[in-house]
Structure formats: C-alpha cells, structure tokens
Amino acid sequence: MPALSGEQAAFSASAPPPEIQELRSLFTTRRMRKKQIAQVKNQIRSLPKESLRGFTQEEIFGRKSRERIRGLDAGSTMSFQVGYLLDDLEHLESRVDPLKDEIMARAASHMREIDILTSMKGISVFIAIAVIADIISVERFRH
C-alpha cells in the first residue's frame, strides 16, 4: 500500500481510545434522555389549558407543585393523562443524574485536561468533559 502524502495524512482519522468512545456513548444516552424529557413536557403543555388553569409553567414542571396538579379534576380523562405523563417525566428525570455521575466518574483519568479547560472562564467540569469527549486530548493543539 502506498504511503500517504502529507495532505492525506493530515486528514486521516483514527478511532478514539475506548475510554473516549465510552464517554461519547454516555453523552449520547444522556442527550437522548434529555430529548425524551422535553417530549413529555411538550405533551403535558399540549393538553388543553383549562385542565392546568391557574398554574405557571414553572409550577407545572416544578417538583413541589406536581401533587397539586395531579389532583385537578380527579377522575377525568385529562387528570389521568396529566398524572400518567408526570409519572413518565419523573421517571426520566430520575435517570439523568446517574448518567451525569457516571460521566464524571469515567472522566477522572482526564483531570489534567479538565483543569486546563476549566481554567477558562465559563467552562464547568461537565462542559470540559464534553469537550474532551469531542476533541480527545488538548495535546492535539499547540496553544
């Protein structure tokens, strides 16, 4: 097989290390869960407003007021739907934090790079991990 020219070598790609592939997979799963949460919230919002009268969006999706919302028009089809969708929402929300915890644990071996990235204003540890999962290593860049 002929050797790659300098230009071709610059564009060749290699598979990321297994730990980066795992981080990317965890981020993908977390992103999918967040999309599912948004879908359920949109379903709840789409229910006729008269069922959720007197409640702001913050109250509907705030965890403290959900029990009051579940008690609206008890026995109605709308009440059943709201309760059913809130159950889904709570289940999905409970599954996001363990994903974030696992991502943080898996990134422990990249503390040097996390420290470099978090030294920039506005970059949190979690965002730094996302950047690392994307770029693989800060060593790839001169500055």
C-alpha positions in Angstrom: 0.0 0.0 0.0 1.5 3.4 -1.0 2.4 5.9 1.8 0.0 8.8 2.4 1.1 12.2 1.2 1.4 15.0 3.8 -2.0 16.4 2.9 -3.7 13.0 3.1 -2.0 12.2 6.4 -3.4 15.4 7.9 -6.9 14.3 7.1 -6.7 10.7 8.1 -8.7 9.8 11.1 -8.2 7.1 13.7 -10.6 5.6 16.2 -10.7 7.3 19.6 -9.4 5.3 22.6 -12.0 3.1 24.2 -12.5 5.4 27.2 -13.3 8.3 24.9 -15.8 6.1 23.0 -17.4 5.2 26.3 -17.7 8.9 27.3 -19.2 9.7 23.9 -21.7 6.8 24.3 -22.7 8.1 27.8 -23.2 11.6 26.5 -25.4 10.3 23.6 -27.6 8.4 26.1 -27.9 11.5 28.3 -28.8 13.6 25.3 -31.5 11.1 24.3 -32.9 11.2 27.8 -33.0 15.0 27.8 -34.9 14.9 24.5 -37.4 12.4 25.9 -37.9 14.8 28.9 -38.6 17.6 26.5 -41.0 15.5 24.5 -43.0 14.6 27.7 -43.1 18.2 28.8 -44.4 19.2 25.3 -47.1 16.5 25.7 -48.2 18.0 29.0 -48.1 21.5 27.6 -50.3 20.3 24.7 -53.1 19.3 27.0 -56.0 21.8 27.0 -55.1 24.7 29.1 -58.4 24.6 31.1 -57.1 21.5 32.8 -54.0 23.3 34.0 -55.7 26.6 34.7 -54.0 28.9 37.2 -50.6 27.2 37.0 -47.5 28.7 35.5 -45.1 26.6 33.5 -42.7 26.7 36.4 -45.4 25.3 38.7 -46.4 22.6 36.3 -42.8 21.4 35.9 -41.6 22.2 39.4 -41.3 19.1 41.5 -43.0 20.7 44.6 -46.4 21.6 42.9 -46.8 18.3 40.9 -49.1 16.7 43.6 -51.5 19.7 43.5 -51.6 19.4 39.7 -52.3 15.6 39.9 -55.4 16.4 42.0 -57.1 18.6 39.3 -60.5 17.3 38.2 -59.9 14.0 39.8 -61.5 11.2 37.8 -61.4 13.0 34.4 -59.5 11.7 31.4 -57.4 14.8 31.4 -56.4 14.2 35.0 -55.4 10.7 34.2 -53.3 11.9 31.3 -51.6 14.6 33.3 -50.8 12.0 36.1 -49.6 9.5 33.6 -47.3 12.0 31.8 -46.0 13.4 35.1 -45.1 9.8 36.1 -43.1 9.4 32.9 -41.5 12.8 33.4 -40.4 11.9 37.0 -39.0 8.5 35.9 -37.0 10.1 33.0 -35.7 12.9 35.3 -34.6 10.3 37.9 -32.5 8.6 35.2 -30.5 11.6 34.1 -28.4 12.2 37.3 -26.9 8.7 37.4 -25.8 9.2 33.8 -24.1 12.5 34.7 -22.5 10.8 37.7 -21.1 8.0 35.5 -19.8 10.5 33.0 -18.0 12.4 35.8 -16.5 9.1 37.2 -15.3 7.9 33.8 -13.6 11.2 33.2 -11.4 11.1 36.3 -8.4 9.9 34.3 -8.5 13.2 32.4 -8.1 15.6 35.4 -5.1 17.4 33.9 -7.1 18.3 30.8 -10.2 19.1 32.8 -8.0 21.5 34.9 -6.7 23.2 31.7 -10.2 23.6 30.2 -11.9 24.8 33.5 -9.2 27.5 33.8 -11.1 29.3 31.1 -14.0 31.5 32.2 -17.4 29.9 31.8 -16.2 26.3 31.4 -17.6 23.9 34.0 -16.2 20.5 34.8 -19.1 18.8 32.9 -18.6 21.0 29.8 -14.8 20.3 30.0 -15.6 16.6 29.9 -17.9 17.1 26.9 -15.1 18.9 25.1 -12.6 16.2 26.0 -15.0 13.6 24.6 -15.2 15.6 21.4 -11.5 16.5 20.9 -10.0 13.5 22.7 -6.9 15.4 24.0 -5.8 19.0 24.4 -2.4 17.8 23.3 -3.6 17.9 19.7 -3.5 21.7 19.8 -0.3 23.8 20.1 -1.9 26.6 22.1 
